[in-house]
């Protein structure tokens, strides 16, 4: 990995800040030992340990596109244009978890029904880039937030099995087979819509050791956030639809100190790419006085097998430094892409653990970006659960003119592109009563871009209310 002078300077600043302001924080080394307790030995039984719970989320988003960008919709068979898109959906999840059966090897199951109701079904509000028709070379329908039929009409109500798996557990090692949630830096559930994604396959997680865990998984389908069916995995930023039959991933998470967590992962998207990840997060100091949180994320991506996307050789990293004093936090994040193509990740995953992945991912070829963010936790002022945040990020130096050809050919038009984004948000979590843990979040984001930057210029307002509940 090539660290720029900016990143080296940031690391130096972090060292000086830590020396000057750190308060008592355990930095003692914790040895790796075999766990004394077995999770399976505490199993209570299939029925005795069962639970039924869920959430319902009201999700509203209002976008307005700027600088001439238009969306399309059909009215009386005529294709018309608009610069605004509105989506309003109620997403509900009801999940059943059994307990693990008793014995040396325990078995359990997890099933979750997902339901979505389109609260706004107006064709004009659900406008898309192509007026609701299937997207040539990409597939699916134009609206990726409300499920629509060919022509742009909303599916008023639809349901699916979001999760359906069986688990076998021995000691502190669990094997899961079926449709599941999974979290890693390359294959991660994405939950920024009314309903989350999920993945079909087999995964094993071993936590037999203190401070050291292992994950291994193989997937062949994903269940998209806004679709009833399952789909193959595909790249997020490819110019055309490129799908893969299998995704394999594995990783190690190691916590040598109470204050330091590290992880190392590798993922193969068959005949598309091999991707490697290293991440580290370190906390120093006492937030009641001043604490410093340092985060490093690094991805290496190279083409694999038949190289369906073309040649890929990409190094991308982000470095973030966060200072916290009581209610106040201030974070600086620098991110850099070293490669003539996008830093890319799998569609319908949150497989981008980079500090500047916001409304825009700031992941253009050879792009550099910097973000400054401020957060305020009102618990320190007697209003627990209420938080505010504001940020601004800028990206520059986007250059795809040296791209050698493949499924990212659109980057060749990018020469010195730049963009910026700012956002403000507030959230509140109910602290007690029948609606305890209900969260309400409102955000306003604005993005402005030069002519050939991919994300364009738009404003977006979101209002999301999520209510958890327990049935059993």
Sine and cosine of phi, psi and omega as CSV:
sin_phi,cos_phi,sin_psi,cos_psi,sin_omega,cos_omega
0.00,0.00,0.73,-0.68,0.03,-1.00
-0.99,-0.13,0.92,-0.38,0.04,-1.00
-1.00,0.03,0.76,-0.65,0.02,-1.00
-0.97,0.25,0.21,-0.98,0.05,-1.00
-0.88,0.48,-0.53,0.85,0.04,-1.00
-0.89,0.45,-0.69,0.72,-0.01,-1.00
-0.92,0.40,-0.66,0.75,0.03,-1.00
-0.88,0.47,-0.66,0.75,0.05,-1.00
-0.88,0.48,-0.67,0.74,0.01,-1.00
-0.88,0.47,-0.65,0.76,0.04,-1.00
-0.90,0.44,-0.64,0.77,0.03,-1.00
-0.90,0.44,-0.67,0.74,0.02,-1.00
-0.88,0.47,-0.65,0.76,-0.01,-1.00
-0.89,0.46,-0.61,0.79,-0.01,-1.00
-0.92,0.40,-0.69,0.72,0.01,-1.00
-0.90,0.44,-0.70,0.71,-0.01,-1.00
-0.88,0.48,-0.69,0.72,-0.02,-1.00
-0.89,0.46,-0.67,0.74,0.00,-1.00
-0.90,0.43,-0.62,0.79,-0.10,-0.99
-0.98,0.21,-0.55,0.83,-0.22,-0.98
-0.86,-0.51,-0.11,0.99,-0.11,-0.99
-0.91,0.43,0.71,-0.70,0.13,-0.99
-0.98,-0.21,-0.08,-1.00,-0.05,-1.00
-0.84,0.54,0.85,-0.53,0.02,-1.00
-0.48,-0.88,0.78,-0.62,-0.04,-1.00
-0.90,0.44,0.88,-0.48,0.08,-1.00
-0.90,-0.44,0.27,0.96,-0.06,-1.00
-0.93,0.36,0.63,-0.78,0.04,-1.00
-0.94,0.34,0.70,-0.71,0.03,-1.00
-0.93,-0.37,0.90,-0.45,-0.04,-1.00
-0.94,0.34,0.43,-0.90,0.07,-1.00
-0.99,0.13,0.87,-0.50,0.01,-1.00
-0.74,-0.68,0.31,-0.95,0.06,-1.00
-0.96,0.27,0.71,-0.70,0.00,-1.00
-0.89,0.45,0.68,-0.73,0.01,-1.00
-0.98,0.21,-0.52,0.86,-0.03,-1.00
-0.98,-0.19,0.61,-0.79,0.07,-1.00
-0.96,-0.29,0.79,-0.61,0.03,-1.00
-0.88,0.47,-0.60,0.80,-0.03,-1.00
-0.93,0.38,-0.51,0.86,0.00,-1.00
-0.92,0.40,-0.29,0.96,0.00,-1.00
-0.98,-0.20,0.19,0.98,0.02,-1.00
-0.87,0.49,0.65,-0.76,-0.07,-1.00
-0.97,-0.26,-0.16,0.99,0.00,-1.00
0.87,-0.48,0.41,-0.91,-0.07,-1.00
-0.87,0.50,-0.76,0.65,-0.03,-1.00
-0.99,0.12,-0.66,0.75,-0.07,-1.00
-0.88,0.47,-0.51,0.86,-0.04,-1.00
-0.99,-0.17,0.21,0.98,-0.09,-1.00
-0.97,0.24,0.38,-0.92,0.05,-1.00
-0.46,-0.89,0.48,-0.88,0.12,-0.99
-0.79,-0.61,0.86,-0.51,-0.04,-1.00
-0.63,-0.78,0.01,-1.00,0.02,-1.00
-0.05,-1.00,-0.01,-1.00,0.09,-1.00
-0.60,-0.80,0.45,-0.89,0.19,-0.98
-0.76,-0.65,0.74,-0.67,-0.11,-0.99
-0.83,-0.56,0.81,-0.59,0.13,-0.99
-0.99,-0.13,0.90,-0.43,-0.17,-0.99
-0.86,-0.52,0.89,-0.46,-0.02,-1.00
-0.81,-0.59,0.74,-0.68,0.05,-1.00
-0.65,-0.76,0.70,-0.71,-0.01,-1.00
-0.78,-0.63,0.92,-0.40,-0.04,-1.00
-0.92,-0.38,0.61,-0.80,0.16,-0.99
-0.77,-0.64,0.83,-0.55,-0.05,-1.00
-1.00,0.01,0.61,-0.79,-0.10,-0.99
-0.91,-0.42,0.15,-0.99,0.11,-0.99
0.83,0.56,0.69,0.72,0.14,-0.99
1.00,0.07,-0.11,0.99,0.01,-1.00
-0.92,0.39,0.69,-0.73,-0.06,-1.00
-0.77,-0.64,0.52,-0.85,0.18,-0.98
-0.95,-0.33,0.23,-0.97,-0.09,-1.00
-0.75,-0.67,0.49,-0.87,0.08,-1.00
-0.49,-0.87,0.35,-0.94,0.00,-1.00
-0.97,-0.23,0.73,-0.69,0.07,-1.00
-0.74,-0.67,0.89,-0.45,-0.06,-1.00
0.81,0.58,0.63,0.78,0.05,-1.00
0.99,0.16,-0.03,1.00,-0.03,-1.00
-0.97,-0.24,0.74,-0.67,0.01,-1.00
-0.98,0.18,0.85,-0.52,-0.01,-1.00
-0.86,-0.51,0.25,-0.97,-0.08,-1.00
-0.90,-0.43,0.49,-0.87,0.09,-1.00
-0.49,-0.87,0.39,-0.92,0.05,-1.00
-0.96,-0.26,0.20,0.98,-0.06,-1.00
-0.79,-0.62,0.58,-0.82,0.08,-1.00
-0.70,-0.72,0.73,-0.68,-0.01,-1.00
-0.80,-0.60,0.76,-0.65,0.08,-1.00
-0.79,-0.61,0.73,-0.68,-0.01,-1.00
-0.62,-0.79,0.94,-0.35,-0.13,-0.99
-0.69,-0.73,0.61,-0.79,0.14,-0.99
-0.97,-0.26,0.88,-0.47,0.01,-1.00
-0.92,-0.39,0.77,-0.63,-0.05,-1.00
-0.80,-0.60,0.68,-0.73,0.04,-1.00
-0.84,-0.54,0.78,-0.63,0.16,-0.99
-0.87,-0.49,0.87,-0.50,-0.14,-0.99
-0.85,-0.52,0.73,-0.69,0.08,-1.00
-0.94,-0.34,0.80,-0.61,0.13,-0.99
-0.85,-0.52,0.82,-0.58,0.14,-0.99
-0.99,0.11,0.23,-0.97,0.19,-0.98
-0.99,0.14,0.13,-0.99,0.10,-0.99
-1.00,0.09,0.67,-0.74,0.09,-1.00
-0.91,0.42,0.43,-0.90,0.00,-1.00
-0.98,0.19,0.33,-0.94,0.00,-1.00
0.84,-0.54,0.01,-1.00,-0.01,-1.00
-0.87,0.49,-0.68,0.73,0.09,-1.00
-0.90,-0.44,0.82,-0.57,0.00,-1.00
-0.96,-0.27,0.52,-0.86,0.00,-1.00
-0.83,-0.55,0.57,-0.82,0.06,-1.00
-0.51,-0.86,0.10,-1.00,0.04,-1.00
-0.62,-0.78,0.40,-0.92,0.02,-1.00
-0.68,-0.74,0.81,-0.59,0.00,-1.00
-0.70,-0.71,0.71,-0.71,0.02,-1.00
-0.67,-0.74,0.79,-0.62,0.09,-1.00
-1.00,-0.08,0.77,-0.64,0.03,-1.00
-0.95,-0.31,0.68,-0.73,0.04,-1.00
-0.69,-0.72,0.65,-0.76,0.04,-1.00
-0.77,-0.64,0.67,-0.74,0.07,-1.00
-0.83,-0.55,0.85,-0.53,0.04,-1.00
-0.98,0.20,0.93,-0.37,0.00,-1.00
-0.99,0.10,-0.41,0.91,0.11,-0.99
-0.89,-0.45,0.90,-0.44,-0.07,-1.00
-0.88,-0.48,0.24,0.97,-0.01,-1.00
-0.95,0.32,0.78,-0.62,-0.04,-1.00
-0.85,0.52,-0.65,0.76,-0.02,-1.00
-0.90,0.43,-0.67,0.74,0.02,-1.00
-0.91,0.42,-0.50,0.86,-0.03,-1.00
-1.00,-0.09,0.44,0.90,-0.02,-1.00
-0.84,0.54,0.45,-0.89,0.00,-1.00
-0.63,-0.78,0.03,-1.00,-0.05,-1.00
-0.89,0.46,-0.47,0.88,-0.09,-1.00
-0.84,-0.55,0.32,0.95,0.08,-1.00
0.95,0.30,0.35,0.94,0.07,-1.00
1.00,-0.07,-0.02,1.00,0.04,-1.00
-0.99,0.14,0.34,-0.94,0.10,-1.00
-0.83,0.55,0.61,-0.79,-0.05,-1.00
-1.00,0.08,0.88,-0.47,-0.02,-1.00
-0.86,0.52,0.75,-0.66,0.05,-1.00
0.98,0.19,-0.17,0.98,-0.01,-1.00
-0.87,-0.50,-0.62,0.78,0.03,-1.00
1.00,0.05,0.15,-0.99,-0.01,-1.00
0.97,0.25,-0.06,-1.00,0.01,-1.00
-0.97,-0.23,0.25,-0.97,-0.16,-0.99
-0.92,0.39,-0.55,0.83,-0.06,-1.00
-1.00,0.02,0.86,-0.51,-0.03,-1.00
-0.98,-0.21,0.32,0.95,-0.01,-1.00
-0.83,-0.56,-0.56,0.83,0.11,-0.99
-0.86,-0.52,0.77,-0.63,0.01,-1.00
-0.91,0.41,0.83,-0.55,-0.03,-1.00
-0.83,-0.56,0.41,-0.91,0.09,-1.00
-1.00,0.04,0.23,-0.97,0.09,-1.00
-0.85,0.52,0.85,-0.53,-0.07,-1.00
0.92,-0.40,-0.29,0.96,0.11,-0.99
0.97,-0.24,-0.02,1.00,0.04,-1.00
-0.97,0.25,0.66,-0.75,-0.01,-1.00
-0.96,0.29,0.59,-0.81,0.26,-0.97
-0.97,0.23,0.94,-0.35,-0.13,-0.99
-0.86,0.50,-0.61,0.79,-0.01,-1.00
-0.44,-0.90,0.69,-0.73,0.05,-1.00
-0.48,-0.88,0.39,-0.92,-0.03,-1.00
-0.64,-0.77,0.32,-0.95,0.08,-1.00
-0.31,-0.95,0.25,-0.97,0.17,-0.99
-0.99,0.14,0.97,-0.26,0.00,-1.00
-0.97,0.25,-0.59,0.81,0.03,-1.00
-0.75,-0.67,0.61,-0.79,0.07,-1.00
-0.25,-0.97,0.99,-0.16,-0.07,-1.00
-0.52,-0.85,0.28,-0.96,0.13,-0.99
-0.86,-0.50,0.50,-0.86,-0.04,-1.00
-0.78,-0.62,0.60,-0.80,0.12,-0.99
-0.82,-0.58,0.75,-0.66,-0.07,-1.00
-0.80,-0.60,0.76,-0.65,0.13,-0.99
-0.83,-0.55,0.86,-0.51,-0.05,-1.00
0.84,0.54,-0.92,-0.40,0.02,-1.00
-0.91,-0.43,0.43,0.90,0.01,-1.00
-0.88,-0.47,0.78,-0.63,-0.08,-1.00
-0.83,-0.56,0.77,-0.64,0.10,-0.99
-0.97,-0.25,0.79,-0.62,0.01,-1.00
-0.86,-0.51,0.74,-0.68,0.01,-1.00
-0.75,-0.67,0.75,-0.66,-0.01,-1.00
0.80,-0.60,-0.45,-0.89,0.01,-1.00
-1.00,-0.04,0.82,-0.58,-0.21,-0.98
-0.57,-0.82,0.25,-0.97,0.30,-0.95
-0.99,0.14,0.55,-0.83,0.05,-1.00
-0.49,-0.87,0.60,-0.80,-0.05,-1.00
-0.74,-0.68,0.87,-0.49,0.09,-1.00
-0.40,-0.92,0.19,-0.98,-0.02,-1.00
-0.93,0.37,-0.17,0.99,0.00,-1.00
-0.87,-0.49,-0.53,0.85,0.05,-1.00
-0.81,-0.58,0.98,-0.19,-0.11,-0.99
-0.66,-0.75,0.68,-0.73,0.06,-1.00
-0.84,0.54,0.73,-0.68,0.07,-1.00
-0.94,-0.34,0.82,-0.57,-0.14,-0.99
-0.85,-0.53,0.57,0.82,-0.05,-1.00
-0.99,-0.11,0.37,0.93,0.08,-1.00
-0.80,-0.60,-0.05,-1.00,0.04,-1.00
-0.86,0.51,-0.55,0.84,0.03,-1.00
-0.79,-0.61,0.49,-0.87,0.00,-1.00
-1.00,0.02,0.18,-0.98,0.15,-0.99
-0.99,0.11,0.19,-0.98,0.13,-0.99
-0.46,-0.89,0.14,-0.99,-0.18,-0.98
-0.72,-0.69,0.60,-0.80,-0.02,-1.00
-0.97,-0.23,0.83,-0.55,0.01,-1.00
0.23,-0.97,-0.47,-0.88,-0.02,-1.00
-0.75,-0.66,0.68,-0.73,0.00,-1.00
-0.62,-0.78,0.55,-0.83,0.07,-1.00
-0.76,-0.65,0.71,-0.70,0.02,-1.00
-0.80,-0.59,0.82,-0.57,-0.01,-1.00
-0.91,-0.43,0.83,-0.56,0.04,-1.00
-0.79,-0.61,0.72,0.69,-0.03,-1.00
-0.96,0.27,-0.34,0.94,-0.07,-1.00
-0.93,-0.38,0.55,-0.83,0.12,-0.99
-0.94,0.34,0.76,-0.65,0.12,-0.99
0.96,0.29,0.10,1.00,-0.02,-1.00
-0.57,-0.82,0.86,-0.51,0.00,-1.00
-0.76,-0.65,0.39,-0.92,-0.06,-1.00
-0.79,-0.62,0.61,-0.79,0.06,-1.00
-0.75,-0.67,0.60,-0.80,0.07,-1.00
-0.54,-0.84,0.72,-0.69,-0.07,-1.00
-0.46,-0.89,0.43,-0.90,0.11,-0.99
-0.69,-0.72,0.76,-0.65,-0.03,-1.00
-0.77,-0.63,0.53,-0.85,0.08,-1.00
-0.81,-0.59,-0.15,0.99,0.03,-1.00
-0.54,-0.84,0.40,-0.92,0.18,-0.98
-0.81,-0.58,0.45,-0.89,0.06,-1.00
-0.97,-0.26,0.97,-0.24,-0.13,-0.99
-0.90,0.43,0.37,-0.93,-0.03,-1.00
-0.88,0.47,-0.58,0.81,-0.16,-0.99
-0.84,-0.54,0.54,0.84,0.02,-1.00
-0.65,-0.76,0.45,-0.90,0.04,-1.00
-0.99,0.13,-0.48,0.88,-0.12,-0.99
-1.00,-0.05,0.08,-1.00,0.16,-0.99
-0.98,-0.18,0.39,-0.92,-0.01,-1.00
-0.66,-0.75,0.33,-0.94,0.16,-0.99
-0.94,0.33,0.31,-0.95,0.07,-1.00
-0.97,0.22,0.56,-0.83,0.07,-1.00
-0.57,-0.82,0.25,-0.97,0.01,-1.00
-0.96,0.28,0.55,-0.83,-0.02,-1.00
-0.96,0.28,-0.59,0.81,-0.19,-0.98
-0.92,-0.39,0.10,1.00,0.03,-1.00
-0.90,0.44,0.50,-0.86,-0.02,-1.00
-0.93,0.37,-0.49,0.87,-0.03,-1.00
-0.77,-0.64,0.15,-0.99,0.00,-1.00
-0.95,0.32,0.92,-0.40,0.07,-1.00
-0.80,-0.60,0.92,-0.38,-0.09,-1.00
-0.93,-0.37,0.41,-0.91,0.03,-1.00
-0.80,-0.60,0.51,-0.86,-0.05,-1.00
-0.99,0.15,-0.49,0.87,-0.10,-0.99
-0.62,-0.79,0.60,-0.80,0.12,-0.99
-0.79,-0.62,0.80,-0.60,0.01,-1.00
-0.89,-0.46,0.69,-0.72,-0.03,-1.00
-0.57,-0.82,0.53,-0.85,0.03,-1.00
-0.40,-0.92,0.47,-0.89,-0.03,-1.00
-0.30,-0.95,0.23,-0.97,0.04,-1.00
-0.82,-0.58,0.72,-0.69,0.12,-0.99
-0.90,-0.44,0.80,-0.60,-0.11,-0.99
-0.73,-0.68,0.75,-0.66,0.01,-1.00
-0.85,-0.52,1.00,0.07,-0.05,-1.00
-0.94,0.35,-0.45,0.89,0.06,-1.00
-0.78,-0.63,0.38,-0.93,0.06,-1.00
-0.87,0.49,-0.44,0.90,-0.08,-1.00
-0.99,-0.11,-0.09,1.00,-0.11,-0.99
-0.78,-0.62,0.82,-0.57,0.09,-1.00
-0.85,-0.52,0.75,-0.66,0.01,-1.00
-0.80,-0.60,0.43,-0.90,0.07,-1.00
-0.53,-0.85,0.55,-0.83,0.01,-1.00
-0.71,-0.70,0.83,-0.55,-0.09,-1.00
-0.72,-0.70,0.43,-0.90,0.15,-0.99
-0.68,-0.73,0.62,-0.78,-0.02,-1.00
-0.66,-0.76,0.70,-0.72,0.10,-0.99
-0.90,-0.43,0.88,-0.47,0.21,-0.98
-1.00,-0.10,0.95,-0.30,-0.23,-0.97
-0.79,0.61,0.81,-0.59,0.03,-1.00
0.90,0.44,0.30,0.95,0.02,-1.00
-0.82,-0.57,-0.91,0.42,0.02,-1.00
-0.41,-0.91,0.35,-0.94,0.31,-0.95
-0.95,-0.30,0.73,-0.69,-0.04,-1.00
-0.75,-0.66,0.70,-0.71,-0.03,-1.00
-0.83,-0.56,0.55,-0.83,-0.09,-1.00
-0.66,-0.75,0.65,-0.76,0.21,-0.98
-0.76,-0.65,0.74,-0.68,0.02,-1.00
-0.69,-0.72,0.54,-0.84,0.04,-1.00
-0.55,-0.83,0.64,-0.77,0.06,-1.00
-0.71,-0.71,0.79,-0.62,-0.07,-1.00
-0.76,-0.65,0.71,-0.70,0.03,-1.00
-0.90,-0.44,0.75,-0.66,-0.02,-1.00
-0.71,-0.70,0.75,-0.67,0.05,-1.00
0.98,-0.21,-0.11,-0.99,-0.05,-1.00
-0.83,-0.56,0.86,-0.50,-0.09,-1.00
-0.90,0.43,-0.34,0.94,0.06,-1.00
-0.94,0.34,-0.35,0.94,0.10,-1.00
-0.93,-0.36,-0.95,0.31,0.11,-0.99
-0.25,-0.97,0.80,-0.60,0.06,-1.00
-0.84,-0.54,0.45,-0.90,0.02,-1.00
-0.85,-0.53,0.83,-0.56,0.09,-1.00
-0.93,-0.36,0.84,-0.54,0.00,-1.00
-0.92,-0.38,0.76,-0.64,0.01,-1.00
-0.79,-0.61,0.73,-0.68,0.04,-1.00
-0.81,-0.59,0.76,-0.65,0.08,-1.00
-0.76,-0.65,0.77,-0.64,-0.03,-1.00
-0.69,-0.72,0.76,-0.65,0.06,-1.00
-0.85,-0.53,0.68,-0.73,0.16,-0.99
-0.87,-0.49,0.83,-0.56,-0.04,-1.00
-0.81,-0.58,0.78,-0.63,0.06,-1.00
-0.70,-0.71,0.47,-0.88,0.00,-1.00
-0.92,0.39,0.39,-0.92,-0.12,-0.99
-0.63,-0.77,0.58,-0.82,0.11,-0.99
0.85,0.52,-0.84,-0.55,-0.02,-1.00
-0.97,0.26,-0.09,1.00,0.05,-1.00
0.76,0.65,0.85,0.53,-0.08,-1.00
-0.87,0.49,-0.39,0.92,0.01,-1.00
-1.00,-0.07,-0.08,1.00,-0.11,-0.99
0.99,-0.11,-0.11,-0.99,-0.03,-1.00
-0.94,0.35,0.73,-0.69,0.03,-1.00
-0.75,-0.67,0.76,-0.65,0.12,-0.99
-0.52,-0.85,1.00,-0.08,-0.22,-0.98
-0.72,-0.70,0.77,-0.63,0.13,-0.99
-0.88,-0.48,0.85,-0.53,-0.04,-1.00
-0.72,-0.69,0.68,-0.73,0.02,-1.00
-0.56,-0.83,0.33,-0.94,0.16,-0.99
-0.67,-0.74,0.54,-0.84,0.05,-1.00
-0.76,-0.65,0.80,-0.60,-0.01,-1.00
-0.80,-0.60,0.59,-0.81,0.04,-1.00
-0.79,-0.61,0.87,-0.49,-0.04,-1.00
-0.86,-0.51,0.81,-0.59,0.05,-1.00
-0.97,-0.26,0.74,-0.67,0.01,-1.00
-0.80,-0.60,0.78,-0.62,0.10,-1.00
-0.75,-0.66,0.97,-0.24,0.00,-1.00
0.82,0.58,-0.92,-0.39,-0.07,-1.00
-0.99,0.15,-0.17,0.99,-0.20,-0.98
-0.94,-0.35,0.67,-0.75,0.10,-0.99
-0.72,-0.70,0.61,-0.79,0.01,-1.00
-0.71,-0.70,0.83,-0.56,-0.10,-1.00
-0.81,-0.58,0.71,-0.71,0.08,-1.00
-0.90,-0.44,0.75,-0.66,-0.06,-1.00
-0.71,-0.70,0.78,-0.63,0.07,-1.00
-0.89,-0.45,0.65,-0.76,-0.06,-1.00
-0.65,-0.76,0.59,-0.81,-0.03,-1.00
-0.57,-0.82,0.70,-0.72,0.08,-1.00
-0.95,-0.31,0.85,-0.53,0.08,-1.00
-0.93,-0.37,1.00,-0.10,-0.05,-1.00
0.18,-0.98,0.48,-0.88,-0.07,-1.00
-1.00,0.02,0.09,1.00,0.10,-1.00
-0.82,-0.57,0.12,-0.99,0.09,-1.00
-0.86,0.52,0.49,-0.87,0.42,-0.91
-0.96,0.27,0.88,-0.48,-0.14,-0.99
-0.89,-0.45,0.32,-0.95,0.01,-1.00
-0.53,-0.85,0.10,-1.00,-0.09,-1.00
-0.98,0.21,0.75,-0.66,0.05,-1.00
-0.88,0.48,0.55,-0.83,-0.05,-1.00
0.91,0.42,0.39,0.92,0.17,-0.99
-0.78,-0.63,0.28,-0.96,0.13,-0.99
-0.98,-0.22,0.66,0.75,-0.11,-0.99
-0.99,0.16,0.76,0.64,0.04,-1.00
-0.58,-0.81,1.00,0.03,-0.02,-1.00
-1.00,0.02,0.81,0.59,0.01,-1.00
-0.95,-0.30,0.58,-0.82,-0.14,-0.99
-0.90,0.44,-0.51,0.86,-0.07,-1.00
-0.97,-0.23,0.44,0.90,0.13,-0.99
-1.00,0.08,0.98,-0.22,-0.11,-0.99
-0.84,-0.54,-0.69,-0.72,0.18,-0.98
-0.88,0.48,-0.71,0.71,0.22,-0.97
-1.00,-0.05,0.49,-0.87,0.05,-1.00
-1.00,0.03,-0.16,0.99,-0.01,-1.00
0.77,0.64,0.75,0.67,-0.15,-0.99
-0.83,-0.56,0.42,0.91,0.00,-1.00
-0.93,0.36,0.27,-0.96,0.00,-1.00
-0.86,0.51,0.80,-0.61,0.04,-1.00
0.87,0.50,0.39,0.92,-0.05,-1.00
-0.98,0.19,0.62,-0.78,0.17,-0.99
-0.89,-0.45,0.59,-0.81,-0.01,-1.00
-0.53,-0.85,0.42,-0.91,-0.01,-1.00
-0.64,-0.77,0.68,-0.74,-0.01,-1.00
-0.77,-0.64,0.61,-0.79,0.17,-0.98
-0.81,-0.59,0.75,-0.67,-0.08,-1.00
-0.70,-0.71,0.57,-0.82,0.03,-1.00
-0.80,-0.61,0.70,-0.71,0.04,-1.00
-0.80,-0.60,0.56,-0.83,0.00,-1.00
-0.76,-0.65,0.85,-0.52,0.02,-1.00
-0.97,-0.24,0.94,-0.35,-0.12,-0.99
-0.97,0.24,-0.03,1.00,0.09,-1.00
-0.86,0.51,-0.55,0.84,0.02,-1.00
-0.92,0.38,-0.28,0.96,0.00,-1.00
-0.92,-0.39,0.38,0.93,0.13,-0.99
1.00,0.03,0.19,0.98,0.04,-1.00
-0.81,-0.58,0.97,0.26,-0.01,-1.00
-0.88,0.47,0.63,-0.78,0.02,-1.00
0.99,-0.12,-0.26,0.97,-0.03,-1.00
-0.99,-0.16,0.81,-0.59,-0.02,-1.00
-0.70,-0.72,0.47,-0.88,0.07,-1.00
-0.77,-0.64,0.49,-0.87,0.10,-0.99
-0.51,-0.86,0.45,-0.89,0.06,-1.00
-0.53,-0.85,0.57,-0.82,-0.01,-1.00
-0.48,-0.88,0.33,-0.94,0.22,-0.98
-0.63,-0.77,0.66,-0.75,0.02,-1.00
-0.73,-0.69,0.60,-0.80,0.03,-1.00
-0.76,-0.65,0.66,-0.75,0.06,-1.00
-0.84,-0.54,0.60,-0.80,-0.05,-1.00
-0.51,-0.86,0.18,-0.98,0.08,-1.00
0.95,0.31,0.41,0.91,-0.01,-1.00
-0.95,0.31,0.87,-0.49,-0.11,-0.99
-0.62,-0.78,0.94,-0.35,0.05,-1.00
-0.93,-0.37,0.23,0.97,-0.10,-1.00
-0.93,0.38,-0.30,0.96,-0.01,-1.00
-0.99,-0.14,0.13,0.99,0.00,-1.00
-0.90,0.44,0.70,-0.72,-0.15,-0.99
-1.00,0.01,-0.05,1.00,0.06,-1.00
0.93,-0.37,0.60,-0.80,-0.03,-1.00
0.51,-0.86,-0.52,-0.85,-0.08,-1.00
-1.00,0.09,0.20,0.98,0.11,-0.99
-0.86,-0.51,0.51,0.86,-0.09,-1.00
-0.85,0.53,-0.43,0.90,-0.01,-1.00
-0.89,0.46,-0.34,0.94,-0.03,-1.00
-0.95,0.31,-0.27,0.96,-0.04,-1.00
-0.89,0.46,-0.37,0.93,0.03,-1.00
-0.99,0.14,-0.10,0.99,-0.07,-1.00
-1.00,-0.02,0.92,-0.39,-0.04,-1.00
-0.66,-0.75,0.99,-0.16,-0.01,-1.00
0.96,0.27,0.45,0.89,-0.01,-1.00
-0.94,0.34,0.41,-0.91,-0.02,-1.00
-0.47,-0.88,0.32,-0.95,0.02,-1.00
-0.28,-0.96,0.23,-0.97,0.09,-1.00
-0.55,-0.83,0.34,-0.94,-0.04,-1.00
-0.56,-0.83,0.64,-0.77,0.15,-0.99
-0.68,-0.73,0.45,-0.89,-0.03,-1.00
-0.49,-0.87,0.42,-0.91,0.07,-1.00
-0.66,-0.75,0.64,-0.77,-0.05,-1.00
-0.50,-0.87,0.34,-0.94,0.10,-1.00
-0.60,-0.80,0.52,-0.85,0.04,-1.00
-0.60,-0.80,0.46,-0.89,0.05,-1.00
-0.64,-0.77,0.75,-0.66,0.06,-1.00
-0.93,-0.38,0.85,-0.53,-0.01,-1.00
-0.90,0.43,0.74,-0.67,-0.15,-0.99
-1.00,-0.05,-0.37,0.93,-0.06,-1.00
-0.38,-0.93,0.10,-0.99,0.03,-1.00
1.00,0.03,-0.09,-1.00,-0.06,-1.00
-0.90,0.43,-0.37,0.93,0.01,-1.00
-0.98,-0.22,0.37,0.93,-0.01,-1.00
-0.81,0.58,0.68,-0.74,-0.01,-1.00
0.98,0.20,-0.01,1.00,0.15,-0.99
-0.90,0.44,0.71,-0.70,0.00,-1.00
-0.87,-0.49,0.63,-0.78,0.07,-1.00
-0.83,-0.56,0.82,-0.58,-0.01,-1.00
-0.74,-0.67,0.75,-0.66,0.06,-1.00
-0.84,-0.53,0.72,-0.69,0.01,-1.00
-0.68,-0.74,0.56,-0.83,0.14,-0.99
-0.80,-0.60,0.80,-0.60,-0.05,-1.00
-0.76,-0.65,0.65,-0.76,0.09,-1.00
-0.81,-0.59,0.70,-0.72,0.01,-1.00
-0.76,-0.65,0.74,-0.67,0.02,-1.00
-0.78,-0.62,0.68,-0.74,-0.14,-0.99
-0.67,-0.75,0.43,-0.90,0.15,-0.99
-0.95,0.30,0.10,-0.99,-0.25,-0.97
-0.82,0.57,-0.69,0.72,-0.13,-0.99
-0.96,-0.29,0.16,0.99,0.11,-0.99
-0.95,0.31,0.66,-0.75,-0.26,-0.97
-0.94,0.35,-0.49,0.87,-0.16,-0.99
-0.99,0.14,-0.31,0.95,0.03,-1.00
0.95,0.32,-0.19,-0.98,-0.06,-1.00
-0.89,-0.45,0.80,-0.60,-0.01,-1.00
-0.33,-0.94,0.31,-0.95,0.17,-0.99
-0.90,-0.44,0.58,-0.82,0.03,-1.00
-0.62,-0.79,0.70,-0.71,0.13,-0.99
-0.88,-0.47,0.75,-0.67,0.06,-1.00
-0.81,-0.59,0.62,-0.78,0.12,-0.99
-0.73,-0.68,0.89,-0.46,-0.11,-0.99
-0.78,-0.63,0.81,-0.58,0.06,-1.00
-0.87,-0.50,0.83,-0.56,-0.02,-1.00
-0.85,-0.52,0.84,-0.54,-0.06,-1.00
-0.90,-0.44,0.90,-0.43,0.10,-1.00
-1.00,0.08,0.42,-0.91,0.04,-1.00
-0.47,-0.88,0.40,-0.92,0.06,-1.00
-0.85,-0.53,0.74,-0.67,0.04,-1.00
-0.98,-0.20,-0.63,0.78,-0.04,-1.00
-0.62,-0.78,0.00,0.00,0.00,0.00
